[in-house]
Structure formats: structure tokens, C-alpha cells
């Protein structure tokens, strides 16, 4: 039976003919496989020549660095600031045998220790929402300054980000309410409109060459997986967010949104990605 959210004051479904059940990932493995496919598609847009110097920033667990190395005969320098992410990245790089092709460095994106004009490519695959929580969105401008500084003239800068999702129906509006409620502090992950990154490109002398939107075929976590995800997140957020980012407890979230999650699961925000690629022109 299709799961369709209905307003008790209006028996008509908010999404006529739209079955939420068709958007559920069947398992976590399917979910991660879908996101991995997007990484691979983004990596193939670069067309990186042999011998190019590549910097990957906000690398997290280094999955994007691995995708680049698989697609091209190049070596990648990867930087990350979070210790837990670095340890997991090391493990994944070792598992695929790329220790000699991916150089992982703990480094602050807003104060990189590389000389000017070092890399042919400076690339990124998501992480800006977490950067806003940890460092503050005001430092994204500083990060772009640094990325452009270490990029060679006519070099390629590319970012991929998760855009703000428009709340077109009651279910998606409830998704946004849930996301807002999860965090008690003013510092929290923040998602950005595409206009923000286009302004960053223009401000820092990057001529836009390519734009592409990627979407996974599914976009929601099943209720049982959604609960596990929220519980894990509540227990582990301190490991990857700054000390002043504070979340509500799992029990608090369930008391307010448990009924919604039971019916509709939750939206996987990593289901839509916007890719922007440009050239350093001045």
C-alpha cells in the first residue's frame, strides 16, 4: 500500500499519485551504493590529464579521493581537519591499496600550508554543511580564497554541494521542521542555495565552465532505518561537530516526530547534488 501523507482537515493527499514507498531505500547498502555512483559520475566530469596535481578538500572519509584515483592515473593530496574522519579515511585508503596515490594530511582549509599556484585541480564533494557547523559559514569565503590561492592559473576549481530542498508539500515541510528541531544550538549544519556558490566563483575570479545536477533514484530512509540513523546521529554528533553544536536527545526527537517517522521515515538529504566547475582566470 502506498504511503501518502494526508491532512486531517483535507482528505485529499498532498502528493496526488505519488507513492512515498517508491522512494524508500531498501537497505543502508543500497543507499550508500547510490551515493557512491554519484561520486563516480562527478569524478568523471573532470577529464584530468595524466600527471596533473590534484587537491581534494573537506575529504571526510576520502571516498571522493578514491573515486578520482580509480578514474584517472593521478595522485591526490587530500586534506581533512577532523581526527575521527582522518582515521576512517586512512582505513578506507588502505583497504583499496591506494596509500601510494592518496596523500592524506590533517590541515585547516582556511589556512593551508601549500605554496601559491601549487595544484592543477582543486576539487570537493560535499561537506559544506558540516563546515558551516564547525567553522562557521562566514569562513567559507576564506576557504575559497585559500582554494584559489593554491590553484595554478587556468587551473580547475570544482565543488559539489547539497542544495537547500524546496518544501513543496506537507511531508517535505515536516522534514524541514524535523531537521530544525534536532539542533538546540544556533550553530548547526547549514545548506546553501546554488546562488551562494555561484557568487563565490565570481568573487574569486573563477569562470564557470560546467554545471550539473545529480540525483539518486531514491530519497528516503525507511522508518526503521530512519530511527537507527537518528539514534546514531544523536549519540555520535560530538565526534564531528564543534563543542558548541548541541543536539536534542533521541527521546526528545521521537516524542515530537515519532509518529511522522513511523509513517514516512525521513528524507536523505544526500539525494540531490549540484556540481559546479570553473577555471581560474585572474
N, C-alpha and C positions, 0 to 999 in steps of 0.2 A: 504494500500500500504506500502511495506517495505521501511524504510528509510535507504538508503545506501549512504555513502559519496563518491563522485566522483571527481576525479582530472580533471579540465577543459582541461588539456593538454593530458589527457588519459581517454577516455570514459569508460574504464573498472573499475568496483568498486574495491576499495581497499580490501574489505572483501567479496569475492565471496560466494554467497549463505548464507550470514549472515544478518539477519534482525535485525537492532537495535531496532525496535519496540518491539521485543520479550523480550528485556532486560529492558524495562521501568517498574518501579513500578507504579501501578495504582493509588496509594494514599500514603500519608505520613504514614497512619496507617499500610498499608501493608509493607512499608519499615521498620518501627520500629519493627513490629512483626517478620520480617525475622531476624533482628539483635538480637532480644530477644531470638530467637530459637538457634542461635549460642552461646549466653551466657550460655544457659541451657545445651547445648551439652558439652561445655568446662567444666562447673562445674561438670558434671557427670563423667569426666575423673579422678577426684581426688580420689574418694573412701575414703573419710575422716571418720575415726573411731569416734564413739561417745566419747565425752569428749575431743577431740583434741582442741588445741588453734590455732586459725586462724587469720592471719593478712592480710587484703586486702589493697593494696596501689594504689595511683592515682585513687581513687574511683569515682571521678566525682559526678554523681547523685545517686551513691550507687546501681545501678541496678545489678551489679555483686554480691555484698554482699547479696542482696535479693535473687538472684538465688541460691547462696550457702546455705543460711538458708532454703530455700524451699527444697533443695535436701538432706540436712543432719541435723541430730539432734545435732547441734553445735551452739556456739555463735561466732560471728565475731567481731573483732576490725577493724574499717575502718578509714583510715586517708586521709585527703584532706587538701590542703592549701588555695584554692580559696573560698572566702566568699560566692559568689553567688552560686557556686556548693554546698557548705555545706547547705545553706538554702533550696535549691531544694531537696537535699538528705534527709534532715530532714522531709520534707513534704512527700516524697515518702515512707520513712520508716514508718512514722505514718499511712499513707493510708493503708498499708498492715498489720499493727498491730505488727511490729517487733521491737518496741522500746526496749523491754527487751532482745532481742537476737542480736541486732547490736549496738555496742558502737561506735559512730561517734565522732572523735577527730580532731580538727584542728592541724596539725603537718606538719613540713617540712620533706619530705622523706630523705633528705640528712643529717639530724641531728635529728634522732628520740630519744625520751626520754625514751625508754624502756631499761631495763637491757639486757645484753648479754644472748643469749640462752633462749629466752622467749617463742617462738612460735614453734609449730609442723609444721605449714604450713605458708608460706608467698606467697601470690598469687596476681595476677594482670590481669586485662582485659583491654588492650589498654591504651592510654593516653600518650604514649612516644613521639609522635609527638608534642603534646602540651607542654610536659615537656621540650623538646628541645627549644621551642619558649620562654618559660617563664624563665627557669633556665639556659639554655644553654646545648648543647649536651655534653660538657666536664664534666658536673656534673652527667651524667648517671653512670660513673664509681664509683663516691662517693655514689650514690644511691644504687648500687649493693653491695658495701661494707657494708652499713648500713643494707640492707635486709639480707645479710648473717650473719652479727653480731648478729642480734636479733633472728636468726633461730637456733633451737636446733641441735645438732649433729645428723646426719641421718634424719633430717627434710627435708621437701619437699619445693622446690622453683619452682614456675611456673609463666611464663609470657606469655601473648598473645599480639601480636603486628600486626599492619597493615604494610605489606611489601611494598617496592617500586614496583610499577607496571611497567612492561616492555612495552615500546611503540612499539607494533608490527605493527601498521597500522596508517594511517593518522589521524583517529579520536582520537585514544589514544594519539598520539603525540600532537594533538591540545588540548586535555585535560590537558596535562602536561604544555603546553605553557600558558594556562589559569590560572592554579594553580600558576605558577611562576609570572605571571603578577599581580595577585591580591594583592601581598605584595610589598610595596615600600621599606621596610627596610630590612637589611641583616638578622635580627632576625625574624624568621618565623617558622611555623610548619615544621618539617623535618621527613621524613620517612626513614627507615633503611632497609638494606639488612639483610637477615637471618644470614649471616656470622658475623655481628656485635654482635648479641645477643649470638651466639654460643661462640664467643671469650670472652664475659662477663662471661658466665658459666665457661669456662675453667680457666680463670684468677682468679676467686673467689672460686675455688675448688668445683664446682657443677658438679656432674657426670650426664650426660644426660640420662634420662630413657625413655622419650617418646616425640615424635614429631608428630604433626598432622596439616593438612591444612584444614580449613573450608571455604566454600564459600556459599554465599547466591545464590538463584536461579536467581535473577535479579541484575542488577548492574548500572542502570542509572535512573536519575530523568527526568521526562517529561519536555519539555521546559517551560511550565507554572509553574511547581513546582520548576524547576531549578532557574528561575528568582526570585521567592519568597525566595528561600534559599540564593541566593547570596545577595539579598537586606537585609535580616535579618542579615546575617553574617557581612555585611559592617556596619550596624547600631549597632551591639552588641559586636564586637570583643574586644573592650576595656575592657569589663567586665570580660574577662577570659584570656587575654594576658597581658604581661608586658607593661608598658607605652611606651617603645621604639619599640614595634612592631607596624608598621604603615601599613595600608591597603590603596589601592586606593578606590576612591568613586564608588558607584554603577553605576553612569552615565559614568565614565571613563571606567569601565569594559564592560558595554554594548556597548559603542562606538566601542571598539576594537573587542569584541567577541559576540556581539548581534546576528549577522547572524548565527554564529556557534551554539549558544544556541537555537535559533529558530528552527534549523534543527534537532539537535542531543541531546538537553538537556545537562546534564553534568554527568560525572562519579561519582557515590557514592563510595568513597574510602573505606568506611566501608562495602565492599562486599567480601573481602578476608582477612583471618586472619591466622596467624601461631601461634600455641601453642607449647611451649617448657616446659617440666617438668623434673626436676632433683633432686638429693639428695645431701645434704651437707656431703661431705666425708672427709674433713680435716679442 
